Amino acid sequence: MHRYGHLVKVLHLLRLIQAEYHLVAFGSEFSTGGGVMSLAPVIDATGIQILTLLRNGLDDAAVARQLGIGHRTVQRRVQDLMSRLEAKGRVALGAQAQRLGLFSETAETSPAATD
């Protein structure tokens, strides 16, 4: 993990808490001056696995085989992840996930075996 990864996670969590408090206390979304702040994306374990496998160089079909899910399911999940992380493409998706510290320090960086 990037040496500032934990700090990024903490700051992201603080923004989430601040936004949720503002929503509960005032019945409106928290404004950052430049617009409405979005709540932090919630990425489940499968989403993290998909991101990690894509980072390791697998294509959608190989990710599907590795996780035992459908190819189309992987495509839909990738689109959803891009939307949640506000990434315009797959490279931006990986960069944003890295920036948010979503990859574990022990994540393998070489392509995984594809049965």
C-alpha positions in Angstrom: 0.0 0.0 0.0 1.2 3.5 -0.7 2.7 5.0 2.4 -0.1 7.5 2.6 -2.8 4.9 1.9 -4.0 4.7 5.5 -4.2 8.5 5.7 -6.3 8.6 2.5 -8.6 6.0 4.0 -8.9 8.0 7.3 -9.6 11.3 5.4 -12.2 9.5 3.2 -13.9 8.1 6.3 -13.9 11.5 8.0 -15.5 13.1 4.9 -18.2 10.3 4.9 -18.9 10.9 8.6 -19.1 14.7 8.0 -21.5 14.2 5.1 -23.7 11.8 6.9 -23.9 14.0 10.0 -24.9 17.0 7.8 -27.5 14.9 6.1 -29.0 13.7 9.4 -28.7 17.1 11.3 -29.8 19.4 8.5 -31.7 17.2 6.1 -29.5 18.2 3.2 -26.3 17.0 1.6 -23.0 18.5 2.7 -21.8 21.2 0.3 -18.1 21.6 -0.3 -18.4 24.9 -1.9 -17.6 23.4 -5.3 -20.7 21.2 -5.3 -22.3 18.5 -3.3 -20.0 16.0 -1.8 -20.7 12.4 -2.7 -20.7 9.8 0.0 -17.7 7.4 0.0 -18.2 4.4 -2.3 -18.8 1.1 -0.6 -16.9 -1.6 -2.4 -17.6 -5.2 -1.4 -15.1 -8.1 -1.3 -15.9 -9.2 -4.8 -15.4 -5.7 -6.1 -11.9 -5.6 -4.5 -11.1 -9.0 -5.9 -12.2 -7.8 -9.4 -10.1 -4.7 -9.1 -7.1 -6.7 -7.9 -7.3 -9.2 -10.7 -7.7 -6.5 -13.3 -4.7 -4.8 -11.8 -2.8 -8.1 -12.2 -3.5 -8.0 -15.9 -6.4 -10.4 -16.3 -9.1 -9.7 -18.8 -12.9 -9.9 -17.9 -13.2 -13.6 -19.1 -10.2 -14.7 -16.9 -11.5 -12.7 -13.9 -14.9 -14.5 -14.4 -13.2 -17.9 -14.5 -11.0 -17.1 -11.5 -14.0 -16.0 -9.4 -16.5 -18.5 -10.7 -19.0 -15.9 -11.9 -20.3 -15.0 -15.4 -18.3 -13.0 -17.9 -21.2 -10.5 -18.3 -21.4 -10.2 -14.5 -17.8 -9.1 -14.4 -18.5 -6.5 -17.1 -21.4 -5.2 -15.2 -19.4 -5.1 -12.0 -16.6 -3.2 -13.7 -19.0 -0.6 -15.0 -20.5 -0.3 -11.5 -17.0 0.2 -10.0 -16.2 2.8 -12.6 -19.4 4.7 -11.7 -18.8 4.4 -7.9 -15.2 5.5 -8.2 -16.0 8.1 -10.8 -13.5 6.7 -13.2 -13.8 7.4 -17.0 -12.0 4.2 -18.0 -10.3 1.1 -16.7 -6.9 2.7 -16.3 -8.5 5.5 -14.3 -10.4 2.9 -12.3 -7.1 1.3 -11.2 -5.5 4.6 -10.5 -8.5 5.7 -8.4 -8.6 2.4 -6.5 -4.9 2.8 -5.8 -5.4 6.4 -4.7 -8.1 5.3 -2.2 -5.9 2.5 -0.8 -8.3 -0.3 -1.9 -5.4 -2.7 -2.8 -3.9 -4.6 0.1 -0.1 -4.5 0.7 0.1 -8.2 0.0 -1.8 -8.0 -3.3 0.0 -10.0 -5.9 1.4 -7.9 -8.8 2.0 -10.7 -11.3 -0.8 -12.2 -13.4 -2.8 -14.9 -11.5 -3.1 -18.4 -12.9 -6.1 -18.9 -15.1 -6.9 -22.6 -14.8 
